[in-house]
């Protein structure tokens, strides 16, 4: 089974913390190449995302983008007072006031600027990241299914052409005796027009030599072998693009040779 390297997938899901959506595009590429666009909260997942996609995709240039829209009612982060530090600062202020023999109150606005006094507590990213990875699997499966469907259509088109090649090679084999007979007849007609005596058996010798030059049995056998190999390759589960590309070159090579040896319009058209 072959798979196309082009495809598109988009999945999204609403969670209590917000909406997540993956969009993935795939185009032709010699190897497997990823381009990721992730919100800042999901940057730590980049390596896991590449590993996950590699389990479903073998070739192609993959562009995957994740969008995160937080739920308006959800609290993104909390500010907390560092109580031990605050108590220590106030104790130092009181001690300084006593040393200075003054009752000046602490300036809260200035104290709030003290580094580390106010701490930002972000929510646990684990549930958010786990949801993104779960949704990624769904998107990868959707993309893989789309590439498989397109690959099946491509395989069907290739099989139709392979069947046509088999028909053409079979027809050429049927035409060859008639072509050889026609070659002999044309030579006899040309000799008759020249009105010159020929050695006995000379016509047969010339026909044999020309028949050897136009013999395409080897090319036809190779074409049949390439057709059988192409059918086999189409059933493989592994990536087969390079194998098929090589076979297409061989088909072209044999058809060119068939055309160069052709002395009949039918075989010329068949080679084309």
Secondary structure, DSSP 8 states (H G I E B T S, - for coil): ----S-EEEEEEEEETTEEEEEEEEEE--SSEEEEEE--GGGGGGHHHHHHHHHTT--SEEEEEEEEEEE-TTS--EEEEE-HHHHHHHHHHHHHHHHHHT------HHHHTTSTTSEEEEE--SHHHHHHHHHHHHHHHHHHHHHHHHHHHHHHHHHHHHHHHHHHHHHHHHHHHHHHHHHHHHHHHHHHHHHT----TTHHHHHHHHHHHHT--HHHHHHHHHHHHHHHHHHT-SS--HHHHHHHHHHHHHHHHHHHHT--SHHHHHHH-
